[in-house]
Amino acid sequence: MLKKLLGTVALCVATGTASAADTVWQFGYTGFQRAETGQFVATEHHLGAFSGKDVDGDGVLQQSELSRFWVDSSRDLIGPDECKAIYNSCELTGFSYDLRSGELTFTASTVYRDEAAASHYEIVAGSYVSADGYTPTGSGSVTWLWTDQTRFEITPAPVPEPATAWLLGIGLAAVGVAARRRR
């Protein structure tokens, strides 16, 4: 009986993980200090999303496991040439998302240049957001810095390892089977 139960549970786990689609996470940072003025702006926000699957099951989503990544209305920085259709270069480096703790790190940038204008945008999670550009009518730049007051939100929220729940369930089932046999 216990062998059948464990076999069924193992089959359910294998089926569930094999057919799982990419998960989409949406994230946002709110509240930054403007480097040029030193003023904290509680309403300044930067939003993004990414999708992927923890293929190796280590609980950390790495850049190689991503299928898409967007930040601040940019095109997909790793998708099939979407970004390069508009920008001269798009780059995502150092991406890592810990599925348990919710820690997210990355550096993303875009560069656009033509005869009349240019722009550069860069965000280093936990450090700064920088944007600058010029056109025939003027130029400008802004840098936003992370502070202790910068809030981070991500959905879906980090959850404990699914294996923990399965182990608890298997343990409870085994206790139930053992108790039933004693009767």
C-alpha positions as CSV (number, residue, x, y, z in Angstrom):
1,M,0.0,0.0,0.0
2,L,2.8,2.4,1.0
3,K,4.7,1.6,-2.2
4,K,1.5,2.4,-4.3
5,L,1.0,5.7,-2.4
6,L,4.6,6.7,-2.9
7,G,4.5,5.7,-6.6
8,T,1.4,7.7,-7.2
9,V,2.9,10.8,-5.4
10,A,6.1,10.5,-7.4
11,L,4.1,10.3,-10.7
12,C,2.1,13.4,-9.7
13,V,5.2,15.3,-8.9
14,A,6.9,14.3,-12.2
15,T,3.8,15.1,-14.2
16,G,3.3,18.5,-12.5
17,T,6.9,19.6,-13.0
18,A,7.2,18.3,-16.6
19,S,4.2,20.2,-17.8
20,A,4.8,23.4,-15.9
21,A,4.7,26.5,-18.2
22,D,7.0,29.5,-17.7
23,T,6.0,31.6,-14.8
24,V,5.7,35.4,-15.3
25,W,6.9,37.7,-12.5
26,Q,6.1,41.4,-12.3
27,F,8.2,43.6,-10.2
28,G,8.4,47.2,-9.1
29,Y,10.6,49.6,-7.2
30,T,9.1,52.7,-5.7
31,G,10.8,55.6,-3.9
32,F,14.2,56.9,-5.2
33,Q,16.6,59.8,-4.4
34,R,17.3,62.0,-7.4
35,A,21.1,62.2,-7.6
36,E,21.2,65.7,-9.2
37,T,19.2,67.3,-6.3
38,G,19.5,64.9,-3.4
39,Q,15.6,65.0,-3.1
40,F,13.8,61.8,-2.2
41,V,10.8,61.2,-4.4
42,A,8.4,58.7,-2.9
43,T,6.3,58.4,-6.1
44,E,9.2,57.6,-8.5
45,H,8.8,54.1,-9.7
46,H,10.4,51.6,-12.1
47,L,8.5,48.5,-13.2
48,G,9.4,45.4,-15.0
49,A,8.5,41.7,-15.7
50,F,10.3,38.5,-16.6
51,S,9.3,35.0,-17.4
52,G,11.1,31.7,-17.2
53,K,11.4,28.4,-15.5
54,D,13.8,27.1,-12.9
55,V,15.0,24.3,-15.2
56,D,17.8,22.9,-12.9
57,G,15.6,23.0,-9.8
58,D,18.1,24.9,-7.6
59,G,15.6,27.5,-6.4
60,V,17.4,30.3,-8.3
61,L,16.3,31.6,-11.7
62,Q,19.4,32.4,-13.7
63,Q,19.5,34.4,-16.9
64,S,19.9,31.3,-19.0
65,E,16.5,30.1,-17.7
66,L,14.7,33.3,-18.8
67,S,12.4,33.4,-21.8
68,R,11.6,37.2,-21.5
69,F,12.7,40.3,-19.6
70,W,11.2,43.8,-19.7
71,V,12.0,46.9,-17.6
72,D,10.5,50.4,-17.7
73,S,8.5,49.9,-20.9
74,S,11.5,48.7,-22.9
75,R,11.2,46.0,-25.5
76,D,12.0,42.4,-24.4
77,L,15.7,42.6,-23.7
78,I,16.4,38.9,-24.4
79,G,13.6,37.9,-26.8
80,P,14.0,37.4,-30.6
81,D,15.3,40.7,-31.8
82,E,12.3,42.8,-30.5
83,C,14.6,45.2,-28.7
84,K,17.1,45.5,-31.5
85,A,14.3,46.6,-33.9
86,I,14.2,49.9,-32.0
87,Y,17.5,50.3,-30.2
88,N,21.1,49.9,-31.4
89,S,21.9,47.7,-28.4
90,C,20.0,46.0,-25.6
91,E,21.6,44.1,-22.8
92,L,20.7,42.2,-19.7
93,T,23.6,40.9,-17.5
94,G,24.0,39.5,-14.1
95,F,20.3,38.4,-13.8
96,S,19.5,36.2,-10.8
97,Y,16.2,35.7,-8.9
98,D,16.1,33.6,-5.7
99,L,12.7,32.0,-5.7
100,R,12.7,31.5,-1.9
101,S,14.1,34.9,-0.6
102,G,12.8,37.0,-3.5
103,E,16.2,38.7,-4.0
104,L,16.4,40.1,-7.6
105,T,19.6,41.3,-9.2
106,F,20.2,42.4,-12.7
107,T,21.7,45.1,-15.0
108,A,19.8,46.2,-18.0
109,S,20.6,48.8,-20.6
110,T,19.4,50.1,-24.0
111,V,21.2,52.5,-26.4
112,Y,19.7,54.3,-29.3
113,R,21.5,56.5,-31.8
114,D,20.8,58.0,-35.2
115,E,21.8,61.2,-37.0
116,A,19.4,63.4,-35.0
117,A,19.2,61.9,-31.5
118,A,20.6,59.5,-29.0
119,S,19.6,58.0,-25.7
120,H,21.0,55.7,-23.1
121,Y,19.1,54.0,-20.3
122,E,20.6,51.8,-17.6
123,I,19.2,50.2,-14.4
124,V,21.3,48.3,-11.9
125,A,18.9,46.7,-9.4
126,G,19.7,47.9,-5.9
127,S,22.0,50.7,-7.0
128,Y,20.8,53.2,-9.6
129,V,18.6,54.1,-12.7
130,S,20.2,56.4,-15.2
131,A,18.7,57.9,-18.4
132,D,20.3,60.5,-20.7
133,G,19.8,61.7,-24.2
134,Y,20.0,64.5,-26.7
135,T,18.0,65.8,-29.7
136,P,18.5,68.8,-31.9
137,T,16.4,70.8,-29.4
138,G,18.2,69.9,-26.3
139,S,19.7,67.3,-24.0
140,G,19.1,66.0,-20.5
141,S,19.9,63.3,-18.0
142,V,18.5,62.0,-14.7
143,T,19.9,59.5,-12.2
144,W,17.7,57.9,-9.5
145,L,19.5,56.2,-6.5
146,W,18.2,53.4,-4.3
147,T,17.8,54.3,-0.7
148,D,16.7,52.5,2.5
149,Q,13.3,53.8,1.7
150,T,13.1,52.3,-1.8
151,R,10.4,49.6,-1.7
152,F,10.5,46.4,-3.8
153,E,7.5,44.3,-4.7
154,I,7.2,41.2,-6.8
155,T,4.3,39.0,-7.8
156,P,3.9,36.1,-7.6
157,A,5.5,36.4,-4.1
158,P,8.4,34.1,-3.3
159,V,7.3,30.8,-1.8
160,P,9.1,28.1,0.1
161,E,10.4,25.2,-1.9
162,P,7.6,23.0,-3.3
163,A,9.6,20.0,-2.2
164,T,9.0,21.0,1.4
165,A,5.2,20.7,1.0
166,W,5.6,17.4,-0.8
167,L,7.8,16.0,2.0
168,L,5.3,17.1,4.6
169,G,2.4,15.5,2.6
170,I,4.3,12.2,2.1
171,G,5.3,12.2,5.8
172,L,1.7,12.7,6.9
173,A,0.5,10.0,4.4
174,A,3.1,7.5,5.8
175,V,2.0,8.2,9.4
176,G,-1.6,7.7,8.4
177,V,-0.8,4.4,6.7
178,A,1.3,3.2,9.7
179,A,-1.6,4.1,12.1
180,R,-4.1,2.3,10.0
181,R,-1.9,-0.9,9.9
182,R,-1.7,-0.9,13.7
183,R,-5.4,-1.2,14.1
